[in-house]
Amino acid sequence: FTKGGLGEIHWRTDKPMEIHFHGYDIEKQIEPGSDTVMTFELIATGRFPVTVHAHSHSGNHGEQTLLYVEVYPQ
């Protein structure tokens, strides 16, 4: 992506999950059977992880990185 525009990531999943776009501090709940779009203004440059918040049956919480978003200067 390039700073100054709009970014968009389309999501589909087979189980409910919460996605967190670090650096932009955007969280999105994603449900199975639907397309979910994460839209964001490209205001910060850098490389930012997008993680899924995992919850286990034992009550442990963790994050798994799904991808990195790179935003370059204009």
C-alpha positions in Angstrom: 0.0 0.0 0.0 1.0 3.7 -0.4 0.3 6.3 2.3 -2.5 8.7 1.6 -5.1 6.3 0.1 -7.5 3.7 1.4 -6.6 0.1 2.1 -8.9 -2.9 2.0 -8.5 -6.5 3.1 -11.2 -9.0 2.4 -11.7 -11.9 4.9 -13.4 -15.3 4.9 -13.2 -17.9 7.6 -14.6 -21.3 8.5 -14.8 -20.4 12.3 -15.4 -17.3 14.3 -12.4 -15.2 15.0 -11.2 -11.7 16.0 -8.6 -10.1 13.7 -6.4 -7.3 15.0 -4.5 -5.0 12.7 -1.6 -3.7 14.8 -0.2 -0.2 14.2 -3.6 1.0 13.0 -5.3 -0.6 16.1 -8.3 -2.0 14.1 -10.1 -5.0 15.4 -12.8 -6.9 13.4 -14.9 -9.9 14.4 -15.2 -12.3 11.5 -17.9 -14.9 11.2 -18.1 -18.0 9.0 -20.3 -17.9 5.9 -19.8 -14.2 5.3 -17.4 -11.9 3.5 -15.9 -9.3 5.9 -14.0 -6.2 4.6 -11.5 -4.3 6.7 -11.1 -0.8 5.3 -8.6 1.7 6.6 -7.1 5.1 5.8 -3.4 4.7 5.0 -2.0 7.3 7.4 1.0 5.5 9.0 4.0 4.0 7.1 5.7 0.9 8.1 5.2 -2.9 8.4 2.3 -3.9 10.6 1.2 -7.4 11.7 -2.3 -8.6 11.4 -3.1 -11.2 14.0 -5.9 -13.5 15.1 -6.7 -13.6 18.8 -6.9 -17.3 19.8 -8.7 -18.5 22.8 -8.1 -22.1 24.0 -10.4 -24.3 26.1 -7.9 -23.9 29.0 -8.5 -20.2 29.1 -5.1 -19.3 27.5 -5.0 -16.4 25.2 -2.6 -15.8 22.4 -2.0 -14.2 19.0 -1.0 -15.8 15.7 0.3 -13.6 12.9 -1.7 -14.1 9.7 0.1 -11.5 7.5 2.0 -8.3 7.4 0.7 -5.1 5.8 3.4 -2.7 4.4 2.6 0.9 3.8 5.1 2.9 1.9 5.5 6.8 1.8 4.0 8.6 -1.2 
